[in-house]
Structure formats: structure tokens, C-alpha cells
């Protein structure tokens, strides 16, 4: 594995093997074995959410240090909160509930487990850093299911921290039969599933028009009968590799007067003929009524390209006369009222929605999927989306 990092952050889903990795890492350091170490470490720290978690999961659990030891199995002295190896190595146990208990101790290495759940995460982590002062290269591994806590975001922002991501499905061979199918059926594509199974760090932007909870509540199993279906297209200005994506989103109008988002077929860095073919194919697959195409960027070129793919497809050109935020506000209000539902999970679209603030996306990308979504819903509910906004100027 080359030179081991001073801090190794492992973000993984439930059952992805994080605990086993942490336990193997500790055992390798204690014995001076590859791939994690070639020098024996004799003073370590084990830190979990509670003392019980350290004992039940990190030490005595099925994937814990004692459980996976094939020889020289360490013994746990509960009264002194320490794990002892025959070669003299000692791992002392600490809880995130008591950061000050780390004062006065010194270590060569530390294993921090489920740091995203810690009671006092930053205080505990900071106290640990002052104690990592033994050996030639003090090091630590942090294993956790990701949550957008200040500590996790701080570690991810540090370029010196090595980051590994692990998905639950990658460890399927070591999980109970049927477990993955069950959790994927129940949580696949949801915010909770992406966090707990895929190990993704999911967070809301405070000034965004949409929230994860809002989108979760919009989930729909069966779209039912639809009175009308449209495919909206937000073409890029060019087809270079660095160009914006071509937003392609389909939505339908239910018999109850509400909108159902049906598909996100957005394509990146595509040539005009490519994105036009993608949009036309979606139109035919859903038996849509028309393509709604924004013509601000390419003028009539966008419509002309679609005609070369299929001249019989009805195209309705639309032109933006207001900024993206102003166009999106009434659509977000429809979500708040329960007027828009999602017939499936559209991860990239949902990420873009929850990162869409007054100044666009936080990483500077164009909200192409959101633009197409707004055009589709506006076409299906033109009267509602055109209503003036009411401002309180008091």
C-alpha cells in the first residue's frame, strides 16, 4: 500500500467491512506486519462512541480485534480499560463521551470508530491529536458511516487525509443471504440508503430551494394514469468536454392535476446529434406529447437538430426571460404543497436540486437537470407557475 498516511478516513456503508478493516489495521501495527506496518507499535488508543461500543464492536465483536485474531489473541482487562498482547503492546479504551480522559496519555497509533456518531467529536478528536506523540510516524484510522458532521467535513477538506470509500454491496459475500436485496428494495436510492449503504456523505445546502426530506416525501411507487407527458430539454451552448450537460427530464400530468417526474435522461458533453437522439428516444419510449426545448443558448439550432433526428416530433421552443432561481421558485413551492411527485429515484437530479441556491450550484456547475425539470413542470402547470410571488417588505 506504499507509505501509510498519518490519518486514514474510511467512509463506508453498513456491513461494508469497516470494523474488520480497523481490527486488521490494529493487529498489523501491533505485530509489525504488512500491508499496514513494518514496525511494531506498542501504545495504541481505541475510541468509540461509548465504552460499551468499543468493547462490544471494536474488541469482542465478530469483526473486532479479538474475534479476527488468528494467533497471539489479546486479552481484555475491562477494569483497566485496556487490551493486552503477549508481546507487550497495549491498546487503551476511550469514549467520545469523555474527551478529557485522553489527557495525560500518549500513543503511537489510534483507531477511531463511528466518529460521525461521537458525542463530542471535535473535542475528542483534538484531545487525541495531542496524545499521538510516540514513534517515528504516529498514525490513526477513522472508520465511520458518513454523516455531514463538522469533524467529518473537516477531515474531508484536509488534503493530507487519505480517504477510502466502501459500499455495502462490495462485501456481499460476507453478509447474510437476502440482506442486500431486502435493504436495496426498501432503501435503495433514498437519502438513508445512499448514506447507510453506499457510504455517501449527504447534506443539505441551507439556502437551497429543495431539501432531501422534501424529495423523500415526493417519492411515488405508481404514477397512475397520466393525461399528458412532456420531455423538456435544456441544451448546452457547445459540445466540448468541459461544456455543460444537456438536461433532459420527462414529467407527466396526472388526472388529479398533480405532476409526476418520470425520467432523467441528462447526458454530459454530448454533441448536438447525440443529445437530440437521447431526447427523441425518451419521447417515443414514454409516448410523450411534445419536446419542450429552451432556445436561449442555441436559438433555432436546437429545434433544427431535433428535426434531423425525427422531423415528426412536435417541438415547443421556450425562452427564459427570468433568471434560473426566479423560474425555479414556484416549482419548488409545488413540491412543498405535494403537487409534484417522483416516480423513481433520480440521484443526480436530486443532488442538483438540493444544491441549487440563489447563486447556482456550490461547485460552480450549471443546474442543467434542474433547468429541464423546471421547464417540464412549467409546461404542465403553466397557470400556476406564472402566478406572481408575494413578498413581505416589512
DRENDO-1510 file (C-alpha; in Angstrom, 1 decimal, always signed):
<recs>
REC; n; res; u; v; w
REC; 1; UNK; +0.0; +0.0; +0.0 .
REC; 2; UNK; +3.0; +2.3; -0.1 .
REC; 3; UNK; +3.6; +4.9; +2.6 .
REC; 4; UNK; +0.8; +4.8; +5.0 .
REC; 5; UNK; -0.9; +8.2; +5.7 .
REC; 6; UNK; -0.9; +9.8; +9.1 .
REC; 7; UNK; -4.7; +10.0; +9.0 .
REC; 8; UNK; -6.8; +7.4; +7.1 .
REC; 9; UNK; -10.5; +8.2; +6.8 .
REC; 10; UNK; -12.6; +5.2; +5.8 .
REC; 11; UNK; -16.2; +6.0; +4.9 .
REC; 12; UNK; -18.4; +3.0; +4.4 .
REC; 13; UNK; -21.9; +1.6; +4.4 .
REC; 14; UNK; -23.4; -0.7; +6.9 .
REC; 15; UNK; -21.8; -4.1; +6.7 .
REC; 16; UNK; -19.1; -2.9; +4.2 .
REC; 17; UNK; -16.3; -4.2; +6.4 .
REC; 18; UNK; -15.2; -1.0; +8.2 .
REC; 19; UNK; -14.8; -2.8; +11.6 .
REC; 20; UNK; -12.9; -5.7; +10.1 .
REC; 21; UNK; -10.5; -3.2; +8.4 .
REC; 22; UNK; -10.0; -1.3; +11.6 .
REC; 23; UNK; -9.3; -4.5; +13.5 .
REC; 24; UNK; -6.9; -5.8; +10.9 .
REC; 25; UNK; -5.1; -2.5; +10.9 .
REC; 26; UNK; -4.6; -2.6; +14.7 .
REC; 27; UNK; -3.4; -6.2; +14.7 .
REC; 28; UNK; -0.9; -5.4; +11.8 .
REC; 29; UNK; +0.5; -2.5; +13.7 .
REC; 30; UNK; +0.9; -4.4; +16.9 .
REC; 31; UNK; +2.8; -7.2; +15.1 .
REC; 32; UNK; +4.6; -5.0; +12.6 .
REC; 33; UNK; +3.1; -6.8; +9.6 .
REC; 34; UNK; +2.4; -5.7; +6.1 .
REC; 35; UNK; +0.5; -4.1; +4.5 .
REC; 36; UNK; -0.2; -1.6; +7.2 .
REC; 37; UNK; +3.1; -1.6; +9.1 .
REC; 38; UNK; +6.7; -2.9; +9.2 .
REC; 39; UNK; +7.4; -1.7; +12.7 .
REC; 40; UNK; +5.7; -2.9; +15.9 .
REC; 41; UNK; +3.5; -0.4; +17.7 .
REC; 42; UNK; +3.1; -0.9; +21.4 .
REC; 43; UNK; +0.9; +2.0; +22.6 .
REC; 44; UNK; -2.5; +2.5; +20.9 .
REC; 45; UNK; -5.8; +4.1; +21.6 .
REC; 46; UNK; -9.2; +2.7; +20.8 .
REC; 47; UNK; -12.0; +5.3; +20.7 .
REC; 48; UNK; -15.7; +4.7; +20.1 .
REC; 49; UNK; -19.0; +6.4; +20.8 .
REC; 50; UNK; -19.2; +4.8; +24.2 .
REC; 51; UNK; -17.0; +2.4; +26.2 .
REC; 52; UNK; -19.6; -0.3; +25.6 .
REC; 53; UNK; -19.3; +0.2; +21.8 .
REC; 54; UNK; -15.5; -0.2; +22.0 .
REC; 55; UNK; -15.8; -3.4; +23.9 .
REC; 56; UNK; -18.8; -4.9; +22.0 .
REC; 57; UNK; -17.9; -3.9; +18.5 .
REC; 58; UNK; -14.2; -2.9; +18.2 .
REC; 59; UNK; -12.8; -5.6; +20.6 .
REC; 60; UNK; -15.1; -8.5; +21.1 .
REC; 61; UNK; -17.5; -8.2; +18.1 .
REC; 62; UNK; -17.5; -10.7; +15.3 .
REC; 63; UNK; -15.2; -8.4; +13.3 .
REC; 64; UNK; -13.4; -7.0; +16.3 .
REC; 65; UNK; -9.7; -7.2; +17.2 .
REC; 66; UNK; -10.1; -10.4; +19.4 .
REC; 67; UNK; -12.6; -12.0; +17.1 .
REC; 68; UNK; -10.3; -11.8; +14.0 .
REC; 69; UNK; -7.0; -12.6; +15.7 .
REC; 70; UNK; -5.7; -15.9; +14.4 .
REC; 71; UNK; -2.8; -16.2; +16.9 .
REC; 72; UNK; -1.5; -14.2; +19.8 .
REC; 73; UNK; -5.1; -13.3; +20.7 .
REC; 74; UNK; -5.1; -10.3; +23.0 .
REC; 75; UNK; -6.9; -10.3; +26.4 .
REC; 76; UNK; -9.2; -7.5; +27.5 .
REC; 77; UNK; -8.9; -6.1; +31.0 .
REC; 78; UNK; -12.3; -4.4; +31.5 .
REC; 79; UNK; -11.5; -2.9; +34.9 .
REC; 80; UNK; -8.4; -1.1; +33.5 .
REC; 81; UNK; -10.0; -0.4; +30.1 .
REC; 82; UNK; -7.2; -1.9; +28.1 .
REC; 83; UNK; -6.4; -4.6; +25.6 .
REC; 84; UNK; -3.1; -6.5; +26.1 .
REC; 85; UNK; -1.0; -8.6; +23.7 .
REC; 86; UNK; +1.7; -11.1; +24.7 .
REC; 87; UNK; +4.4; -9.0; +23.1 .
REC; 88; UNK; +3.7; -6.2; +25.5 .
REC; 89; UNK; +1.5; -4.0; +23.2 .
REC; 90; UNK; -1.3; -2.1; +25.0 .
REC; 91; UNK; -4.4; -0.5; +23.5 .
REC; 92; UNK; -6.3; +1.8; +25.9 .
REC; 93; UNK; -10.0; +2.2; +25.6 .
REC; 94; UNK; -11.7; +5.7; +25.4 .
REC; 95; UNK; -15.2; +7.0; +24.9 .
REC; 96; UNK; -16.2; +10.1; +22.9 .
REC; 97; UNK; -18.4; +11.0; +25.9 .
REC; 98; UNK; -15.3; +11.9; +27.9 .
REC; 99; UNK; -12.7; +13.8; +25.8 .
REC; 100; UNK; -10.7; +14.8; +28.8 .
REC; 101; UNK; -10.0; +11.2; +29.6 .
REC; 102; UNK; -7.4; +11.3; +26.8 .
REC; 103; UNK; -5.3; +13.9; +28.7 .
REC; 104; UNK; -2.1; +12.5; +30.0 .
REC; 105; UNK; -1.9; +9.6; +27.6 .
REC; 106; UNK; +0.4; +9.2; +24.7 .
REC; 107; UNK; +0.2; +6.9; +21.7 .
REC; 108; UNK; +1.8; +5.7; +18.5 .
REC; 109; UNK; -1.5; +5.0; +16.8 .
REC; 110; UNK; -5.2; +5.2; +17.3 .
REC; 111; UNK; -8.4; +3.6; +15.8 .
REC; 112; UNK; -11.4; +5.9; +15.9 .
REC; 113; UNK; -14.7; +4.1; +15.1 .
REC; 114; UNK; -18.0; +5.6; +14.0 .
REC; 115; UNK; -16.6; +9.1; +14.5 .
REC; 116; UNK; -19.7; +10.6; +12.9 .
REC; 117; UNK; -21.8; +9.4; +15.9 .
REC; 118; UNK; -19.4; +10.6; +18.6 .
REC; 119; UNK; -21.0; +12.6; +21.5 .
REC; 120; UNK; -18.2; +15.3; +21.4 .
REC; 121; UNK; -16.5; +14.6; +18.1 .
REC; 122; UNK; -14.2; +17.6; +17.7 .
REC; 123; UNK; -13.2; +17.9; +21.3 .
REC; 124; UNK; -12.4; +14.2; +21.5 .
REC; 125; UNK; -10.5; +14.2; +18.2 .
REC; 126; UNK; -8.5; +17.2; +19.2 .
REC; 127; UNK; -7.5; +15.7; +22.5 .
REC; 128; UNK; -6.3; +12.6; +20.7 .
REC; 129; UNK; -4.0; +14.6; +18.4 .
REC; 130; UNK; -2.1; +15.9; +21.4 .
REC; 131; UNK; -1.5; +12.4; +22.6 .
REC; 132; UNK; -0.3; +11.0; +19.3 .
REC; 133; UNK; +3.4; +11.8; +20.0 .
REC; 134; UNK; +5.2; +8.4; +20.2 .
REC; 135; UNK; +7.1; +6.6; +17.5 .
REC; 136; UNK; +8.6; +7.6; +14.2 .
REC; 137; UNK; +5.2; +8.2; +12.5 .
REC; 138; UNK; +2.1; +8.4; +14.7 .
REC; 139; UNK; -0.9; +7.4; +12.7 .
REC; 140; UNK; -4.7; +6.9; +13.0 .
REC; 141; UNK; -7.5; +5.3; +11.2 .
REC; 142; UNK; -11.1; +6.7; +11.3 .
REC; 143; UNK; -13.8; +4.3; +10.3 .
REC; 144; UNK; -17.4; +5.5; +10.1 .
REC; 145; UNK; -20.6; +5.6; +8.2 .
REC; 146; UNK; -20.6; +9.1; +6.9 .
REC; 147; UNK; -22.8; +11.9; +8.3 .
REC; 148; UNK; -22.3; +15.6; +7.5 .
REC; 149; UNK; -20.8; +16.5; +10.9 .
REC; 150; UNK; -18.3; +19.2; +11.4 .
REC; 151; UNK; -15.5; +16.7; +12.1 .
REC; 152; UNK; -16.1; +14.6; +9.0 .
REC; 153; UNK; -16.3; +17.6; +6.7 .
REC; 154; UNK; -13.1; +19.0; +8.3 .
REC; 155; UNK; -11.3; +15.7; +7.6 .
REC; 156; UNK; -12.6; +15.5; +4.0 .
REC; 157; UNK; -11.4; +19.1; +3.4 .
REC; 158; UNK; -7.8; +18.3; +4.7 .
REC; 159; UNK; -5.6; +17.3; +1.7 .
REC; 160; UNK; -3.3; +15.4; +3.9 .
REC; 161; UNK; -6.1; +12.9; +4.9 .
REC; 162; UNK; -6.3; +9.8; +2.8 .
REC; 163; UNK; -9.9; +8.8; +2.1 .
REC; 164; UNK; -11.3; +5.4; +1.2 .
REC; 165; UNK; -15.0; +4.8; +0.4 .
REC; 166; UNK; -16.6; +1.4; +0.8 .
REC; 167; UNK; -20.1; +0.3; -0.3 .
REC; 168; UNK; -22.1; -2.4; +1.4 .
REC; 169; UNK; -22.6; -4.4; -1.8 .
REC; 170; UNK; -18.8; -4.8; -2.1 .
REC; 171; UNK; -18.9; -7.0; +0.9 .
REC; 172; UNK; -21.9; -9.1; -0.2 .
REC; 173; UNK; -20.0; -12.4; +0.2 .
REC; 174; UNK; -19.7; -11.9; +3.9 .
REC; 175; UNK; -23.3; -10.8; +4.5 .
REC; 176; UNK; -26.4; -12.9; +5.2 .
REC; 177; UNK; -28.2; -14.2; +2.0 .
REC; 178; UNK; -31.0; -11.9; +1.1 .
REC; 179; UNK; -29.8; -9.0; +3.2 .
REC; 180; UNK; -28.7; -6.8; +0.3 .
REC; 181; UNK; -31.9; -7.5; -1.7 .
REC; 182; UNK; -34.0; -6.5; +1.3 .
REC; 183; UNK; -32.3; -3.3; +2.1 .
REC; 184; UNK; -31.9; -2.3; -1.5 .
REC; 185; UNK; -35.7; -2.8; -2.1 .
REC; 186; UNK; -36.5; -0.8; +1.0 .
REC; 187; UNK; -33.9; +1.9; +1.0 .
REC; 188; UNK; -32.2; +1.9; -2.5 .
REC; 189; UNK; -31.9; +5.4; -4.0 .
REC; 190; UNK; -33.1; +7.1; -0.8 .
REC; 191; UNK; -31.0; +9.5; +1.2 .
REC; 192; UNK; -30.8; +7.0; +4.0 .
REC; 193; UNK; -29.8; +4.2; +1.6 .
REC; 194; UNK; -27.1; +6.3; -0.1 .
REC; 195; UNK; -25.7; +7.2; +3.3 .
REC; 196; UNK; -26.0; +3.8; +5.1 .
REC; 197; UNK; -25.4; +1.5; +2.1 .
REC; 198; UNK; -23.3; +3.5; -0.3 .
REC; 199; UNK; -21.3; +5.4; +2.2 .
REC; 200; UNK; -22.0; +8.7; +0.6 .
REC; 201; UNK; -21.9; +12.0; +2.6 .
REC; 202; UNK; -25.3; +13.5; +2.0 .
REC; 203; UNK; -26.1; +17.0; +3.3 .
REC; 204; UNK; -28.5; +19.8; +2.5 .
REC; 205; UNK; -27.5; +23.3; +1.4 .
REC; 206; UNK; -29.1; +25.7; +3.8 .
REC; 207; UNK; -30.2; +28.2; +1.1 .
REC; 208; UNK; -31.3; +25.6; -1.5 .
REC; 209; UNK; -34.8; +25.6; -2.8 .
REC; 210; UNK; -35.2; +21.9; -2.2 .
REC; 211; UNK; -34.3; +19.7; +0.8 .
REC; 212; UNK; -33.7; +15.9; +0.9 .
REC; 213; UNK; -36.7; +15.5; +3.2 .
REC; 214; UNK; -38.9; +17.3; +0.6 .
REC; 215; UNK; -37.8; +14.9; -2.1 .
REC; 216; UNK; -38.1; +11.8; +0.0 .
REC; 217; UNK; -41.7; +12.8; +0.7 .
REC; 218; UNK; -42.3; +13.2; -3.0 .
REC; 219; UNK; -41.4; +9.5; -3.7 .
REC; 220; UNK; -44.2; +7.6; -5.6 .
REC; 221; UNK; -44.4; +3.9; -6.4 .
REC; 222; UNK; -47.1; +4.1; -9.2 .
REC; 223; UNK; -47.6; +7.2; -11.3 .
REC; 224; UNK; -51.0; +6.1; -12.3 .
REC; 225; UNK; -52.9; +7.4; -15.4 .
REC; 226; UNK; -51.3; +10.5; -17.0 .
REC; 227; UNK; -53.3; +13.0; -19.0 .
REC; 228; UNK; -50.2; +14.4; -20.7 .
REC; 229; UNK; -46.4; +13.8; -20.9 .
REC; 230; UNK; -43.7; +16.1; -21.9 .
REC; 231; UNK; -39.9; +15.8; -22.3 .
REC; 232; UNK; -38.0; +19.0; -21.5 .
REC; 233; UNK; -34.6; +19.7; -23.0 .
REC; 234; UNK; -32.0; +22.3; -21.8 .
REC; 235; UNK; -29.3; +22.2; -24.5 .
REC; 236; UNK; -25.7; +23.2; -23.8 .
REC; 237; UNK; -24.0; +26.0; -25.6 .
REC; 238; UNK; -21.4; +23.7; -27.1 .
REC; 239; UNK; -20.3; +20.1; -27.2 .
REC; 240; UNK; -16.8; +20.4; -25.7 .
REC; 241; UNK; -15.7; +18.1; -22.9 .
REC; 242; UNK; -15.9; +21.0; -20.5 .
REC; 243; UNK; -19.4; +22.1; -21.6 .
REC; 244; UNK; -22.5; +22.0; -19.5 .
REC; 245; UNK; -24.6; +18.8; -19.6 .
REC; 246; UNK; -27.8; +18.7; -21.8 .
REC; 247; UNK; -30.6; +18.5; -19.3 .
REC; 248; UNK; -33.3; +16.0; -20.4 .
REC; 249; UNK; -36.2; +15.5; -17.9 .
REC; 250; UNK; -39.6; +13.9; -18.6 .
REC; 251; UNK; -42.8; +14.6; -16.5 .
REC; 252; UNK; -46.4; +13.8; -16.7 .
REC; 253; UNK; -49.7; +15.4; -15.6 .
REC; 254; UNK; -51.8; +13.1; -13.5 .
REC; 255; UNK; -55.6; +13.0; -13.6 .
REC; 256; UNK; -55.6; +14.6; -10.2 .
REC; 257; UNK; -53.9; +17.7; -11.6 .
REC; 258; UNK; -50.5; +17.0; -10.0 .
REC; 259; UNK; -47.2; +16.4; -11.8 .
REC; 260; UNK; -45.1; +13.2; -11.8 .
REC; 261; UNK; -41.4; +13.3; -12.7 .
REC; 262; UNK; -40.8; +10.2; -14.8 .
REC; 263; UNK; -37.2; +10.2; -16.0 .
REC; 264; UNK; -33.9; +12.0; -16.0 .
REC; 265; UNK; -32.0; +11.2; -19.3 .
REC; 266; UNK; -29.5; +14.1; -19.0 .
REC; 267; UNK; -26.3; +13.5; -21.0 .
REC; 268; UNK; -22.9; +15.0; -20.4 .
REC; 269; UNK; -20.5; +16.6; -23.0 .
REC; 270; UNK; -22.6; +15.3; -25.9 .
REC; 271; UNK; -22.7; +16.5; -29.5 .
REC; 272; UNK; -26.0; +18.0; -30.7 .
REC; 273; UNK; -26.9; +14.9; -32.6 .
REC; 274; UNK; -26.3; +12.8; -29.6 .
REC; 275; UNK; -28.4; +14.7; -27.1 .
REC; 276; UNK; -31.1; +15.2; -29.7 .
REC; 277; UNK; -31.3; +11.4; -30.3 .
REC; 278; UNK; -31.4; +10.8; -26.5 .
REC; 279; UNK; -34.4; +13.2; -26.1 .
REC; 280; UNK; -36.3; +11.8; -29.1 .
REC; 281; UNK; -35.8; +8.3; -27.8 .
REC; 282; UNK; -37.2; +9.2; -24.4 .
REC; 283; UNK; -40.1; +11.0; -26.2 .
REC; 284; UNK; -41.0; +7.8; -28.1 .
REC; 285; UNK; -40.5; +5.5; -25.1 .
REC; 286; UNK; -42.9; +7.4; -22.9 .
REC; 287; UNK; -45.2; +8.2; -25.8 .
REC; 288; UNK; -44.9; +11.9; -24.9 .
REC; 289; UNK; -46.9; +14.8; -26.3 .
REC; 290; UNK; -44.0; +17.0; -27.2 .
REC; 291; UNK; -40.4; +18.1; -26.6 .
REC; 292; UNK; -40.1; +21.4; -24.7 .
REC; 293; UNK; -36.8; +22.9; -25.7 .
REC; 294; UNK; -35.1; +26.0; -24.3 .
REC; 295; UNK; -33.7; +28.1; -27.2 .
REC; 296; UNK; -31.8; +30.8; -25.3 .
REC; 297; UNK; -28.4; +29.2; -25.9 .
REC; 298; UNK; -28.6; +27.9; -29.5 .
REC; 299; UNK; -31.6; +29.7; -30.9 .
REC; 300; UNK; -33.3; +27.8; -33.6 .
REC; 301; UNK; -30.3; +25.4; -33.9 .
REC; 302; UNK; -31.7; +23.2; -31.1 .
REC; 303; UNK; -35.0; +22.7; -32.9 .
REC; 304; UNK; -33.3; +22.1; -36.2 .
REC; 305; UNK; -31.1; +19.4; -34.7 .
REC; 306; UNK; -34.1; +17.6; -33.3 .
REC; 307; UNK; -35.7; +17.8; -36.7 .
REC; 308; UNK; -32.8; +15.9; -38.3 .
REC; 309; UNK; -33.3; +13.1; -35.8 .
REC; 310; UNK; -37.1; +12.8; -36.3 .
REC; 311; UNK; -39.0; +15.6; -38.2 .
REC; 312; UNK; -42.3; +14.3; -36.9 .
REC; 313; UNK; -41.6; +15.0; -33.2 .
REC; 314; UNK; -43.6; +18.1; -32.1 .
REC; 315; UNK; -41.2; +20.7; -30.6 .
REC; 316; UNK; -42.2; +23.6; -28.4 .
REC; 317; UNK; -39.5; +26.2; -28.1 .
REC; 318; UNK; -39.4; +28.2; -24.9 .
REC; 319; UNK; -37.2; +31.2; -24.0 .
REC; 320; UNK; -36.1; +32.1; -20.5 .
REC; 321; UNK; -37.0; +35.7; -19.6 .
REC; 322; UNK; -36.2; +35.4; -15.9 .
REC; 323; UNK; -33.2; +34.1; -14.0 .
REC; 324; UNK; -32.9; +30.4; -13.1 .
REC; 325; UNK; -33.7; +31.0; -9.4 .
REC; 326; UNK; -36.9; +33.0; -10.2 .
REC; 327; UNK; -38.1; +30.4; -12.6 .
REC; 328; UNK; -37.4; +27.6; -10.1 .
REC; 329; UNK; -39.1; +29.2; -7.0 .
REC; 330; UNK; -42.7; +28.5; -8.0 .
REC; 331; UNK; -41.8; +24.9; -8.9 .
REC; 332; UNK; -40.1; +24.4; -5.5 .
REC; 333; UNK; -43.3; +25.7; -3.9 .
REC; 334; UNK; -45.3; +23.0; -5.8 .
REC; 335; UNK; -43.1; +20.4; -4.1 .
REC; 336; UNK; -43.8; +21.9; -0.7 .
REC; 337; UNK; -47.5; +21.6; -1.5 .
REC; 338; UNK; -47.2; +18.0; -2.5 .
REC; 339; UNK; -48.2; +18.8; -6.1 .
REC; 340; UNK; -45.0; +17.1; -7.6 .
REC; 341; UNK; -44.1; +13.5; -7.1 .
REC; 342; UNK; -41.1; +11.4; -8.3 .
REC; 343; UNK; -41.9; +8.0; -9.9 .
REC; 344; UNK; -38.4; +6.6; -9.0 .
REC; 345; UNK; -35.2; +7.8; -7.6 .
REC; 346; UNK; -33.1; +10.2; -9.7 .
REC; 347; UNK; -29.9; +10.6; -7.7 .
REC; 348; UNK; -28.0; +13.1; -9.8 .
REC; 349; UNK; -31.1; +15.2; -10.3 .
REC; 350; UNK; -31.9; +15.2; -6.6 .
REC; 351; UNK; -28.4; +16.1; -5.7 .
REC; 352; UNK; -28.6; +19.1; -8.1 .
REC; 353; UNK; -31.9; +20.2; -6.7 .
REC; 354; UNK; -30.6; +20.1; -3.1 .
REC; 355; UNK; -27.5; +22.1; -4.1 .
REC; 356; UNK; -29.4; +24.8; -6.1 .
REC; 357; UNK; -29.2; +28.1; -4.2 .
REC; 358; UNK; -29.5; +31.8; -5.2 .
REC; 359; UNK; -26.0; +31.8; -6.8 .
REC; 360; UNK; -26.4; +28.5; -8.6 .
REC; 361; UNK; -24.6; +25.3; -7.6 .
REC; 362; UNK; -22.0; +25.4; -4.8 .
REC; 363; UNK; -19.3; +23.9; -7.1 .
REC; 364; UNK; -20.0; +26.3; -9.9 .
REC; 365; UNK; -21.7; +23.9; -12.3 .
REC; 366; UNK; -24.7; +24.8; -14.3 .
REC; 367; UNK; -28.0; +23.3; -13.0 .
REC; 368; UNK; -28.9; +21.7; -16.3 .
REC; 369; UNK; -31.1; +19.0; -14.8 .
REC; 370; UNK; -33.0; +21.5; -12.6 .
REC; 371; UNK; -33.5; +23.7; -15.7 .
REC; 372; UNK; -35.0; +20.9; -17.6 .
REC; 373; UNK; -37.1; +19.9; -14.6 .
REC; 374; UNK; -38.5; +23.4; -14.3 .
REC; 375; UNK; -39.3; +23.7; -18.0 .
REC; 376; UNK; -41.2; +20.3; -17.9 .
REC; 377; UNK; -43.3; +21.2; -14.8 .
REC; 378; UNK; -43.9; +24.8; -16.0 .
REC; 379; UNK; -45.2; +23.4; -19.3 .
REC; 380; UNK; -47.6; +21.1; -17.5 .
REC; 381; UNK; -48.8; +23.7; -15.0 .
REC; 382; UNK; -48.4; +27.0; -16.8 .
REC; 383; UNK; -51.1; +28.9; -15.0 .
REC; 384; UNK; -49.8; +28.1; -11.5 .
REC; 385; UNK; -46.1; +28.7; -12.3 .
REC; 386; UNK; -46.9; +32.1; -13.8 .
REC; 387; UNK; -48.5; +33.4; -10.6 .
REC; 388; UNK; -46.8; +36.4; -9.1 .
REC; 389; UNK; -44.8; +35.9; -6.0 .
REC; 390; UNK; -45.9; +37.7; -2.8 .
REC; 391; UNK; -43.2; +39.5; -0.9 .
REC; 392; UNK; -43.4; +40.8; +2.7 .
REC; 393; UNK; -41.4; +44.0; +2.7 .
REC; 394; UNK; -42.0; +44.8; +6.4 .
</recs>
